[in-house]
Amino acid sequence: MAGTRGLVIAVDGPASSGKSTTARLVAQRLGYMHVDTGAMYRAVALKMLRDGIELTDNDRVMKLLRSTEVSQIEKDSQARILLDGEDVTDEIRSPEVSLWVGPVSEDYRVREHLVEWQRRLGRQGGVVLDGRDIGTVVFPDADLKIFMKADVRTRAKRRRKEMMGRGIVQTLEEVESAIETRDTRDSSREHSPLRKADDAIELDTTHLTIGDQVQRVLELAKKILATPLTE
């Protein structure tokens, strides 16, 4: 699939498995674009919260989707998420958005719109996308598919540390419970459930450093890039 252009690399996995950080760093090392699809869903959820829009209000949901622009820029070597031009990178990680993003991301109308946005960003190649359905729905023909996982206590510790860095304080038990709830929603939803693609390479990050994770993915990507094309 890659041809002379860059690869399409899909990195899927549950919350705090390390996929977003790994995907971002892999993209930097390869000189690729990084697309955090989870952040895109969070941005839509944030806008719905701000506007007081319920998922049952079809007309307002569709109007919001048609009039919303979610984009991404690089600033100080970090991906920043813009919602209609406003930097909402920190706000989309609030506990309120975390609670709301599950139902929003399950909605087929939201998923259809965002999948199209994601495909437009990645169709030229040279991109690393992370999310929950990249290798199964968004880019089922991706050149490289990684499915990252880790035990729930490890993921809760990672998420809690990240939240504390933003001044959000919750107990480890609260964070772990929220992650378990999100896991259940993601894996059991009707549209684009979280699952490992049949041809994805599984990477358990429970005992791996970010550096280890990045190196493993880079090794796999470079192996593909070094393989001669066949007619």
Number of C-alpha atoms within 10 A of each C-alpha: 12 16 11 9 10 18 25 26 29 29 29 30 25 24 25 23 25 27 28 24 17 25 30 23 23 25 21 15 12 16 12 20 23 26 26 23 20 17 24 24 23 27 28 24 25 24 18 21 15 9 11 10 16 12 16 8 9 12 10 16 16 15 10 17 17 10 8 15 16 19 19 20 14 11 8 6 10 12 16 19 25 18 21 14 12 12 17 17 17 10 15 24 19 15 16 13 21 16 15 16 24 20 14 21 23 19 15 13 15 19 17 12 13 20 17 11 17 18 14 10 17 21 13 13 20 19 24 30 32 29 25 26 25 30 29 22 14 23 20 15 16 24 18 21 30 24 25 24 21 20 13 20 17 15 22 25 17 17 20 21 16 14 17 11 10 13 9 13 14 14 11 16 13 13 22 20 15 16 21 17 13 19 17 14 17 23 15 14 15 11 16 20 17 21 17 21 18 9 15 18 16 16 17 15 20 16 11 13 12 15 11 13 22 21 16 14 21 19 11 14 19 12 10 15 16 8 8 8 11 5 3
